[in-house]
Amino acid sequence: MIFEVNKDERSLSFEKISQLCKIDVADVELLIMKAMSLGLIRGTIDEVAQVVHVDWCLPRYLNKSHLELMASKMRTWEAKLDGAIRMVENQSVELVNS
């Protein structure tokens, strides 16, 4: 579930976790704490809002679909980075000519 969402959107509700794992919502916090204690994930638990914010997840094997998804994300990141570089280059002309 964590690998399917964007890295910037890794806040998962207790309800979504309970549905996917087929457990009661009351047992989600214990499941998350066990995963954290085993070093499978790192993050924070917001018990009041019933949300888990995942910062890191233990890597797992990559099949072809995972590699395609990763390649797509890399292309998106490359496009964002290229846009940022072009913006800096365009604005640096003003700095050099001043």
Biopython code that builds the backbone (N, CA, C, O; Angstrom):
import numpy as np
from Bio.PDB.StructureBuilder import StructureBuilder

atoms = [
    (1, "MET", "N", (0.830, -1.187, 0.000)),
    (1, "MET", "CA", (0.000, 0.000, 0.000)),
    (1, "MET", "C", (0.874, 1.251, 0.000)),
    (1, "MET", "O", (0.558, 2.224, -0.684)),
    (2, "ILE", "N", (1.951, 1.237, 0.746)),
    (2, "ILE", "CA", (2.831, 2.403, 0.835)),
    (2, "ILE", "C", (3.523, 2.659, -0.498)),
    (2, "ILE", "O", (3.723, 3.811, -0.880)),
    (3, "PHE", "N", (3.891, 1.589, -1.212)),
    (3, "PHE", "CA", (4.587, 1.751, -2.479)),
    (3, "PHE", "C", (3.664, 2.253, -3.584)),
    (3, "PHE", "O", (4.140, 2.766, -4.596)),
    (4, "GLU", "N", (2.367, 2.115, -3.407)),
    (4, "GLU", "CA", (1.424, 2.528, -4.444)),
    (4, "GLU", "C", (1.116, 4.023, -4.403)),
    (4, "GLU", "O", (0.638, 4.576, -5.393)),
    (5, "VAL", "N", (1.381, 4.686, -3.279)),
    (5, "VAL", "CA", (1.090, 6.118, -3.182)),
    (5, "VAL", "C", (2.357, 6.920, -3.437)),
    (5, "VAL", "O", (3.467, 6.412, -3.281)),
    (6, "ASN", "N", (2.183, 8.155, -3.824)),
    (6, "ASN", "CA", (3.301, 9.053, -4.081)),
    (6, "ASN", "C", (4.052, 9.322, -2.779)),
    (6, "ASN", "O", (3.450, 9.308, -1.705)),
    (7, "LYS", "N", (5.329, 9.561, -2.861)),
    (7, "LYS", "CA", (6.132, 9.779, -1.652)),
    (7, "LYS", "C", (5.638, 10.980, -0.846)),
    (7, "LYS", "O", (5.722, 10.984, 0.382)),
    (8, "ASP", "N", (5.129, 11.983, -1.531)),
    (8, "ASP", "CA", (4.634, 13.177, -0.850)),
    (8, "ASP", "C", (3.269, 12.964, -0.216)),
    (8, "ASP", "O", (2.789, 13.825, 0.522)),
    (9, "GLU", "N", (2.642, 11.839, -0.493)),
    (9, "GLU", "CA", (1.289, 11.561, 0.004)),
    (9, "GLU", "C", (1.254, 10.317, 0.874)),
    (9, "GLU", "O", (0.305, 9.537, 0.789)),
    (10, "ARG", "N", (2.240, 10.119, 1.688)),
    (10, "ARG", "CA", (2.310, 8.903, 2.494)),
    (10, "ARG", "C", (1.655, 9.061, 3.853)),
    (10, "ARG", "O", (2.213, 8.644, 4.868)),
    (11, "SER", "N", (0.488, 9.655, 3.878)),
    (11, "SER", "CA", (-0.325, 9.712, 5.087)),
    (11, "SER", "C", (-1.495, 8.768, 4.874)),
    (11, "SER", "O", (-2.330, 8.985, 3.996)),
    (12, "LEU", "N", (-1.549, 7.724, 5.680)),
    (12, "LEU", "CA", (-2.555, 6.689, 5.502)),
    (12, "LEU", "C", (-3.505, 6.680, 6.687)),
    (12, "LEU", "O", (-3.072, 6.710, 7.839)),
    (13, "SER", "N", (-4.792, 6.638, 6.404)),
    (13, "SER", "CA", (-5.788, 6.630, 7.477)),
    (13, "SER", "C", (-5.900, 5.236, 8.086)),
    (13, "SER", "O", (-5.659, 4.228, 7.422)),
    (14, "PHE", "N", (-6.268, 5.205, 9.355)),
    (14, "PHE", "CA", (-6.470, 3.930, 10.037)),
    (14, "PHE", "C", (-7.538, 3.124, 9.302)),
    (14, "PHE", "O", (-7.421, 1.904, 9.181)),
    (15, "GLU", "N", (-8.575, 3.799, 8.813)),
    (15, "GLU", "CA", (-9.685, 3.129, 8.120)),
    (15, "GLU", "C", (-9.190, 2.409, 6.870)),
    (15, "GLU", "O", (-9.552, 1.257, 6.631)),
    (16, "LYS", "N", (-8.368, 3.082, 6.076)),
    (16, "LYS", "CA", (-7.836, 2.481, 4.846)),
    (16, "LYS", "C", (-6.950, 1.286, 5.160)),
    (16, "LYS", "O", (-7.009, 0.262, 4.480)),
    (17, "ILE", "N", (-6.122, 1.424, 6.203)),
    (17, "ILE", "CA", (-5.239, 0.328, 6.611)),
    (17, "ILE", "C", (-6.056, -0.863, 7.095)),
    (17, "ILE", "O", (-5.750, -2.009, 6.768)),
    (18, "SER", "N", (-7.095, -0.586, 7.874)),
    (18, "SER", "CA", (-7.924, -1.679, 8.399)),
    (18, "SER", "C", (-8.643, -2.418, 7.275)),
    (18, "SER", "O", (-8.791, -3.639, 7.330)),
    (19, "GLN", "N", (-9.088, -1.691, 6.265)),
    (19, "GLN", "CA", (-9.769, -2.338, 5.138)),
    (19, "GLN", "C", (-8.807, -3.212, 4.346)),
    (19, "GLN", "O", (-9.140, -4.339, 3.977)),
    (20, "LEU", "N", (-7.621, -2.692, 4.088)),
    (20, "LEU", "CA", (-6.657, -3.433, 3.288)),
    (20, "LEU", "C", (-6.119, -4.657, 4.033)),
    (20, "LEU", "O", (-5.942, -5.724, 3.444)),
    (21, "CYS", "N", (-5.862, -4.493, 5.329)),
    (21, "CYS", "CA", (-5.301, -5.593, 6.126)),
    (21, "CYS", "C", (-6.375, -6.500, 6.713)),
    (21, "CYS", "O", (-6.072, -7.537, 7.303)),
    (22, "LYS", "N", (-7.638, -6.097, 6.543)),
    (22, "LYS", "CA", (-8.778, -6.875, 7.047)),
    (22, "LYS", "C", (-8.693, -7.098, 8.555)),
    (22, "LYS", "O", (-8.815, -8.218, 9.052)),
    (23, "ILE", "N", (-8.477, -5.974, 9.269)),
    (23, "ILE", "CA", (-8.469, -5.994, 10.729)),
    (23, "ILE", "C", (-9.371, -4.871, 11.228)),
    (23, "ILE", "O", (-9.778, -4.006, 10.453)),
    (24, "ASP", "N", (-9.684, -4.885, 12.525)),
    (24, "ASP", "CA", (-10.487, -3.817, 13.110)),
    (24, "ASP", "C", (-9.669, -2.539, 13.189)),
    (24, "ASP", "O", (-8.443, -2.575, 13.293)),
    (25, "VAL", "N", (-10.362, -1.410, 13.137)),
    (25, "VAL", "CA", (-9.693, -0.109, 13.237)),
    (25, "VAL", "C", (-8.957, -0.001, 14.568)),
    (25, "VAL", "O", (-7.906, 0.635, 14.645)),
    (26, "ALA", "N", (-9.501, -0.618, 15.617)),
    (26, "ALA", "CA", (-8.874, -0.571, 16.937)),
    (26, "ALA", "C", (-7.516, -1.287, 16.958)),
    (26, "ALA", "O", (-6.682, -0.991, 17.814)),
    (27, "ASP", "N", (-7.288, -2.213, 16.039)),
    (27, "ASP", "CA", (-6.039, -2.977, 16.007)),
    (27, "ASP", "C", (-4.973, -2.365, 15.104)),
    (27, "ASP", "O", (-3.841, -2.847, 15.068)),
    (28, "VAL", "N", (-5.326, -1.311, 14.379)),
    (28, "VAL", "CA", (-4.387, -0.712, 13.418)),
    (28, "VAL", "C", (-3.173, -0.120, 14.127)),
    (28, "VAL", "O", (-2.043, -0.311, 13.677)),
    (29, "GLU", "N", (-3.391, 0.590, 15.221)),
    (29, "GLU", "CA", (-2.273, 1.224, 15.924)),
    (29, "GLU", "C", (-1.262, 0.177, 16.382)),
    (29, "GLU", "O", (-0.057, 0.384, 16.241)),
    (30, "LEU", "N", (-1.730, -0.938, 16.925)),
    (30, "LEU", "CA", (-0.835, -2.012, 17.360)),
    (30, "LEU", "C", (-0.058, -2.582, 16.174)),
    (30, "LEU", "O", (1.137, -2.854, 16.288)),
    (31, "LEU", "N", (-0.729, -2.764, 15.043)),
    (31, "LEU", "CA", (-0.069, -3.268, 13.837)),
    (31, "LEU", "C", (1.039, -2.317, 13.385)),
    (31, "LEU", "O", (2.139, -2.753, 13.046)),
    (32, "ILE", "N", (0.743, -1.018, 13.381)),
    (32, "ILE", "CA", (1.728, -0.026, 12.964)),
    (32, "ILE", "C", (2.911, 0.013, 13.941)),
    (32, "ILE", "O", (4.064, 0.111, 13.522)),
    (33, "MET", "N", (2.616, -0.063, 15.239)),
    (33, "MET", "CA", (3.703, -0.057, 16.230)),
    (33, "MET", "C", (4.595, -1.283, 16.069)),
    (33, "MET", "O", (5.811, -1.186, 16.231)),
    (34, "LYS", "N", (4.005, -2.439, 15.751)),
    (34, "LYS", "CA", (4.810, -3.642, 15.513)),
    (34, "LYS", "C", (5.690, -3.469, 14.285)),
    (34, "LYS", "O", (6.863, -3.843, 14.295)),
    (35, "ALA", "N", (5.117, -2.898, 13.219)),
    (35, "ALA", "CA", (5.890, -2.672, 12.000)),
    (35, "ALA", "C", (7.041, -1.714, 12.263)),
    (35, "ALA", "O", (8.136, -1.894, 11.730)),
    (36, "MET", "N", (6.798, -0.692, 13.086)),
    (36, "MET", "CA", (7.858, 0.266, 13.423)),
    (36, "MET", "C", (8.930, -0.389, 14.287)),
    (36, "MET", "O", (10.119, -0.140, 14.086)),
    (37, "SER", "N", (8.530, -1.218, 15.239)),
    (37, "SER", "CA", (9.506, -1.857, 16.127)),
    (37, "SER", "C", (10.368, -2.868, 15.378)),
    (37, "SER", "O", (11.514, -3.106, 15.758)),
    (38, "LEU", "N", (9.825, -3.466, 14.314)),
    (38, "LEU", "CA", (10.598, -4.412, 13.505)),
    (38, "LEU", "C", (11.452, -3.708, 12.455)),
    (38, "LEU", "O", (12.204, -4.357, 11.729)),
    (39, "GLY", "N", (11.340, -2.388, 12.371)),
    (39, "GLY", "CA", (12.125, -1.628, 11.409)),
    (39, "GLY", "C", (11.596, -1.711, 9.989)),
    (39, "GLY", "O", (12.326, -1.430, 9.039)),
    (40, "LEU", "N", (10.327, -2.094, 9.832)),
    (40, "LEU", "CA", (9.750, -2.185, 8.497)),
    (40, "LEU", "C", (9.362, -0.814, 7.955)),
    (40, "LEU", "O", (9.451, -0.566, 6.753)),
    (41, "ILE", "N", (8.931, 0.076, 8.852)),
    (41, "ILE", "CA", (8.575, 1.440, 8.462)),
    (41, "ILE", "C", (9.070, 2.406, 9.525)),
    (41, "ILE", "O", (9.331, 2.016, 10.663)),
    (42, "ARG", "N", (9.194, 3.669, 9.142)),
    (42, "ARG", "CA", (9.498, 4.752, 10.079)),
    (42, "ARG", "C", (8.488, 5.852, 9.814)),
    (42, "ARG", "O", (8.113, 6.109, 8.670)),
    (43, "GLY", "N", (8.059, 6.489, 10.871)),
    (43, "GLY", "CA", (7.094, 7.565, 10.717)),
    (43, "GLY", "C", (6.484, 7.933, 12.049)),
    (43, "GLY", "O", (7.050, 7.669, 13.109)),
    (44, "THR", "N", (5.309, 8.551, 11.973)),
    (44, "THR", "CA", (4.608, 8.972, 13.182)),
    (44, "THR", "C", (3.153, 8.533, 13.103)),
    (44, "THR", "O", (2.573, 8.391, 12.027)),
    (45, "ILE", "N", (2.592, 8.326, 14.284)),
    (45, "ILE", "CA", (1.186, 7.946, 14.398)),
    (45, "ILE", "C", (0.446, 9.105, 15.036)),
    (45, "ILE", "O", (0.812, 9.552, 16.123)),
    (46, "ASP", "N", (-0.586, 9.595, 14.375)),
    (46, "ASP", "CA", (-1.465, 10.625, 14.921)),
    (46, "ASP", "C", (-2.744, 9.916, 15.352)),
    (46, "ASP", "O", (-3.662, 9.711, 14.557)),
    (47, "GLU", "N", (-2.779, 9.548, 16.630)),
    (47, "GLU", "CA", (-3.899, 8.750, 17.133)),
    (47, "GLU", "C", (-5.196, 9.550, 17.148)),
    (47, "GLU", "O", (-6.270, 8.984, 16.944)),
    (48, "VAL", "N", (-5.113, 10.854, 17.386)),
    (48, "VAL", "CA", (-6.313, 11.685, 17.438)),
    (48, "VAL", "C", (-6.978, 11.739, 16.057)),
    (48, "VAL", "O", (-8.184, 11.531, 15.932)),
    (49, "ALA", "N", (-6.174, 12.020, 15.023)),
    (49, "ALA", "CA", (-6.709, 12.104, 13.658)),
    (49, "ALA", "C", (-6.812, 10.721, 13.003)),
    (49, "ALA", "O", (-7.378, 10.588, 11.919)),
    (50, "GLN", "N", (-6.270, 9.702, 13.656)),
    (50, "GLN", "CA", (-6.227, 8.329, 13.160)),
    (50, "GLN", "C", (-5.570, 8.264, 11.781)),
    (50, "GLN", "O", (-6.138, 7.764, 10.810)),
    (51, "VAL", "N", (-4.336, 8.798, 11.743)),
    (51, "VAL", "CA", (-3.554, 8.829, 10.513)),
    (51, "VAL", "C", (-2.125, 8.407, 10.833)),
    (51, "VAL", "O", (-1.591, 8.739, 11.892)),
    (52, "VAL", "N", (-1.519, 7.681, 9.919)),
    (52, "VAL", "CA", (-0.112, 7.295, 10.029)),
    (52, "VAL", "C", (0.648, 8.036, 8.935)),
    (52, "VAL", "O", (0.284, 7.966, 7.761)),
    (53, "HIS", "N", (1.704, 8.744, 9.324)),
    (53, "HIS", "CA", (2.560, 9.449, 8.371)),
    (53, "HIS", "C", (3.838, 8.617, 8.225)),
    (53, "HIS", "O", (4.634, 8.535, 9.160)),
    (54, "VAL", "N", (4.034, 8.005, 7.064)),
    (54, "VAL", "CA", (5.173, 7.120, 6.832)),
    (54, "VAL", "C", (6.286, 7.908, 6.150)),
    (54, "VAL", "O", (6.088, 8.470, 5.073)),
    (55, "ASP", "N", (7.458, 7.946, 6.786)),
    (55, "ASP", "CA", (8.626, 8.647, 6.241)),
    (55, "ASP", "C", (9.522, 7.715, 5.430)),
    (55, "ASP", "O", (10.160, 8.143, 4.468)),
    (56, "TRP", "N", (9.568, 6.454, 5.814)),
    (56, "TRP", "CA", (10.477, 5.506, 5.189)),
    (56, "TRP", "C", (9.869, 4.123, 5.278)),
    (56, "TRP", "O", (9.182, 3.802, 6.247)),
    (57, "CYS", "N", (10.116, 3.308, 4.276)),
    (57, "CYS", "CA", (9.632, 1.935, 4.262)),
    (57, "CYS", "C", (10.768, 1.032, 3.801)),
    (57, "CYS", "O", (11.515, 1.380, 2.887)),
    (58, "LEU", "N", (10.895, -0.111, 4.427)),
    (58, "LEU", "CA", (11.931, -1.065, 4.055)),
    (58, "LEU", "C", (11.745, -1.462, 2.597)),
    (58, "LEU", "O", (10.655, -1.882, 2.208)),
    (59, "PRO", "N", (12.781, -1.337, 1.793)),
    (59, "PRO", "CA", (12.655, -1.716, 0.380)),
    (59, "PRO", "C", (12.332, -3.193, 0.234)),
    (59, "PRO", "O", (12.677, -4.003, 1.095)),
    (60, "ARG", "N", (11.677, -3.532, -0.847)),
    (60, "ARG", "CA", (11.363, -4.928, -1.115)),
    (60, "ARG", "C", (11.742, -5.248, -2.552)),
    (60, "ARG", "O", (12.293, -4.404, -3.259)),
    (61, "TYR", "N", (11.450, -6.446, -2.970)),
    (61, "TYR", "CA", (11.819, -6.837, -4.331)),
    (61, "TYR", "C", (11.053, -5.986, -5.343)),
    (61, "TYR", "O", (9.957, -5.501, -5.063)),
    (62, "LEU", "N", (11.632, -5.818, -6.494)),
    (62, "LEU", "CA", (11.006, -5.030, -7.546)),
    (62, "LEU", "C", (10.692, -5.942, -8.732)),
    (62, "LEU", "O", (11.580, -6.567, -9.311)),
    (63, "ASN", "N", (9.416, -5.998, -9.072)),
    (63, "ASN", "CA", (9.057, -6.724, -10.283)),
    (63, "ASN", "C", (8.939, -5.724, -11.437)),
    (63, "ASN", "O", (9.224, -4.539, -11.261)),
    (64, "LYS", "N", (8.529, -6.187, -12.589)),
    (64, "LYS", "CA", (8.502, -5.324, -13.776)),
    (64, "LYS", "C", (7.586, -4.120, -13.586)),
    (64, "LYS", "O", (7.943, -3.013, -13.990)),
    (65, "SER", "N", (6.419, -4.307, -12.985)),
    (65, "SER", "CA", (5.499, -3.178, -12.798)),
    (65, "SER", "C", (6.069, -2.148, -11.829)),
    (65, "SER", "O", (5.864, -0.948, -12.012)),
    (66, "HIS", "N", (6.788, -2.608, -10.794)),
    (66, "HIS", "CA", (7.431, -1.678, -9.865)),
    (66, "HIS", "C", (8.508, -0.862, -10.575)),
    (66, "HIS", "O", (8.637, 0.342, -10.352)),
    (67, "LEU", "N", (9.280, -1.531, -11.432)),
    (67, "LEU", "CA", (10.329, -0.834, -12.169)),
    (67, "LEU", "C", (9.742, 0.188, -13.143)),
    (67, "LEU", "O", (10.292, 1.277, -13.307)),
    (68, "GLU", "N", (8.624, -0.160, -13.790)),
    (68, "GLU", "CA", (7.965, 0.782, -14.696)),
    (68, "GLU", "C", (7.451, 1.991, -13.929)),
    (68, "GLU", "O", (7.580, 3.123, -14.396)),
    (69, "LEU", "N", (6.872, 1.762, -12.758)),
    (69, "LEU", "CA", (6.383, 2.854, -11.924)),
    (69, "LEU", "C", (7.547, 3.744, -11.481)),
    (69, "LEU", "O", (7.443, 4.971, -11.509)),
    (70, "MET", "N", (8.651, 3.120, -11.073)),
    (70, "MET", "CA", (9.819, 3.881, -10.645)),
    (70, "MET", "C", (10.383, 4.702, -11.811)),
    (70, "MET", "O", (10.791, 5.847, -11.619)),
    (71, "ALA", "N", (10.409, 4.129, -13.001)),
    (71, "ALA", "CA", (10.906, 4.851, -14.174)),
    (71, "ALA", "C", (10.009, 6.040, -14.487)),
    (71, "ALA", "O", (10.497, 7.109, -14.854)),
    (72, "SER", "N", (8.708, 5.859, -14.344)),
    (72, "SER", "CA", (7.767, 6.961, -14.572)),
    (72, "SER", "C", (7.995, 8.089, -13.572)),
    (72, "SER", "O", (7.991, 9.264, -13.941)),
    (73, "LYS", "N", (8.191, 7.732, -12.319)),
    (73, "LYS", "CA", (8.446, 8.744, -11.286)),
    (73, "LYS", "C", (9.770, 9.459, -11.535)),
    (73, "LYS", "O", (9.886, 10.658, -11.284)),
    (74, "MET", "N", (10.770, 8.725, -12.030)),
    (74, "MET", "CA", (12.058, 9.346, -12.341)),
    (74, "MET", "C", (11.927, 10.329, -13.498)),
    (74, "MET", "O", (12.553, 11.389, -13.485)),
    (75, "ARG", "N", (11.108, 9.982, -14.511)),
    (75, "ARG", "CA", (10.892, 10.903, -15.634)),
    (75, "ARG", "C", (10.179, 12.164, -15.160)),
    (75, "ARG", "O", (10.513, 13.266, -15.596)),
    (76, "THR", "N", (9.207, 12.013, -14.280)),
    (76, "THR", "CA", (8.500, 13.170, -13.728)),
    (76, "THR", "C", (9.460, 14.035, -12.934)),
    (76, "THR", "O", (9.453, 15.258, -13.074)),
    (77, "TRP", "N", (10.290, 13.414, -12.099)),
    (77, "TRP", "CA", (11.269, 14.156, -11.302)),
    (77, "TRP", "C", (12.260, 14.877, -12.210)),
    (77, "TRP", "O", (12.637, 16.017, -11.941)),
    (78, "GLU", "N", (12.685, 14.206, -13.293)),
    (78, "GLU", "CA", (13.620, 14.812, -14.231)),
    (78, "GLU", "C", (13.004, 16.048, -14.892)),
    (78, "GLU", "O", (13.682, 17.059, -15.079)),
    (79, "ALA", "N", (11.726, 15.964, -15.241)),
    (79, "ALA", "CA", (11.045, 17.108, -15.863)),
    (79, "ALA", "C", (10.937, 18.279, -14.886)),
    (79, "ALA", "O", (11.137, 19.431, -15.272)),
    (80, "LYS", "N", (10.623, 17.989, -13.625)),
    (80, "LYS", "CA", (10.548, 19.048, -12.611)),
    (80, "LYS", "C", (11.915, 19.697, -12.407)),
    (80, "LYS", "O", (12.021, 20.920, -12.309)),
    (81, "LEU", "N", (12.947, 18.879, -12.343)),
    (81, "LEU", "CA", (14.298, 19.377, -12.149)),
    (81, "LEU", "C", (14.748, 20.212, -13.346)),
    (81, "LEU", "O", (15.385, 21.252, -13.178)),
    (82, "ASP", "N", (14.419, 19.758, -14.545)),
    (82, "ASP", "CA", (14.764, 20.510, -15.753)),
    (82, "ASP", "C", (14.073, 21.870, -15.751)),
    (82, "ASP", "O", (14.678, 22.872, -16.133)),
    (83, "GLY", "N", (12.807, 21.913, -15.325)),
    (83, "GLY", "CA", (12.087, 23.183, -15.228)),
    (83, "GLY", "C", (12.728, 24.125, -14.223)),
    (83, "GLY", "O", (12.828, 25.327, -14.466)),
    (84, "ALA", "N", (13.160, 23.584, -13.105)),
    (84, "ALA", "CA", (13.807, 24.418, -12.092)),
    (84, "ALA", "C", (15.142, 24.960, -12.607)),
    (84, "ALA", "O", (15.479, 26.118, -12.361)),
    (85, "ILE", "N", (15.900, 24.124, -13.319)),
    (85, "ILE", "CA", (17.185, 24.561, -13.869)),
    (85, "ILE", "C", (16.971, 25.664, -14.902)),
    (85, "ILE", "O", (17.694, 26.660, -14.906)),
    (86, "ARG", "N", (15.993, 25.492, -15.764)),
    (86, "ARG", "CA", (15.704, 26.512, -16.786)),
    (86, "ARG", "C", (15.283, 27.831, -16.144)),
    (86, "ARG", "O", (15.670, 28.901, -16.615)),
    (87, "MET", "N", (14.494, 27.760, -15.072)),
    (87, "MET", "CA", (14.059, 28.967, -14.383)),
    (87, "MET", "C", (15.262, 29.711, -13.798)),
    (87, "MET", "O", (15.362, 30.932, -13.921)),
    (88, "VAL", "N", (16.171, 28.970, -13.162)),
    (88, "VAL", "CA", (17.371, 29.587, -12.580)),
    (88, "VAL", "C", (18.244, 30.178, -13.679)),
    (88, "VAL", "O", (18.759, 31.287, -13.538)),
    (89, "GLU", "N", (18.413, 29.435, -14.781)),
    (89, "GLU", "CA", (19.217, 29.950, -15.889)),
    (89, "GLU", "C", (18.611, 31.224, -16.465)),
    (89, "GLU", "O", (19.344, 32.173, -16.748)),
    (90, "ASN", "N", (17.307, 31.270, -16.645)),
    (90, "ASN", "CA", (16.641, 32.445, -17.214)),
    (90, "ASN", "C", (16.767, 33.643, -16.289)),
    (90, "ASN", "O", (16.926, 34.768, -16.761)),
    (91, "GLN", "N", (16.699, 33.431, -15.002)),
    (91, "GLN", "CA", (16.801, 34.516, -14.053)),
    (91, "GLN", "C", (18.242, 34.934, -13.804)),
    (91, "GLN", "O", (18.496, 36.069, -13.400)),
    (92, "SER", "N", (19.178, 34.039, -14.040)),
    (92, "SER", "CA", (20.580, 34.379, -13.812)),
    (92, "SER", "C", (21.106, 35.340, -14.863)),
    (92, "SER", "O", (22.081, 36.046, -14.606)),
    (93, "VAL", "N", (20.503, 35.389, -16.022)),
    (93, "VAL", "CA", (20.905, 36.338, -17.065)),
    (93, "VAL", "C", (20.743, 37.764, -16.533)),
    (93, "VAL", "O", (21.594, 38.624, -16.760)),
    (94, "GLU", "N", (19.655, 37.993, -15.832)),
    (94, "GLU", "CA", (19.413, 39.323, -15.238)),
    (94, "GLU", "C", (20.472, 39.653, -14.205)),
    (94, "GLU", "O", (20.887, 40.807, -14.103)),
    (95, "LEU", "N", (20.915, 38.685, -13.445)),
    (95, "LEU", "CA", (21.929, 38.912, -12.416)),
    (95, "LEU", "C", (23.290, 39.219, -13.035)),
    (95, "LEU", "O", (24.014, 40.085, -12.543)),
    (96, "VAL", "N", (23.641, 38.519, -14.104)),
    (96, "VAL", "CA", (24.937, 38.708, -14.745)),
    (96, "VAL", "C", (24.996, 40.051, -15.476)),
    (96, "VAL", "O", (26.035, 40.711, -15.461)),
    (97, "ASN", "N", (23.914, 40.459, -16.104)),
    (97, "ASN", "CA", (23.887, 41.699, -16.863)),
    (97, "ASN", "C", (23.761, 42.937, -15.986)),
    (97, "ASN", "O", (23.959, 44.050, -16.473)),
    (98, "SER", "N", (23.445, 42.778, -14.738)),
    (98, "SER", "CA", (23.261, 43.953, -13.853)),
    (98, "SER", "C", (24.538, 44.582, -13.453)),
    (98, "SER", "O", (24.537, 45.569, -12.718)),
]
sb = StructureBuilder()
sb.init_structure("model")
sb.init_model(0)
sb.init_chain("A")
sb.init_seg("    ")
for serial, (resi, resn, name, xyz) in enumerate(atoms, 1):
    if name == "N":
        sb.init_residue(resn, " ", resi, " ")
    sb.init_atom(name, np.array(xyz, "f"), 0.0, 1.0, " ", f" {name:<3s}", serial, name[0])
structure = sb.get_structure()
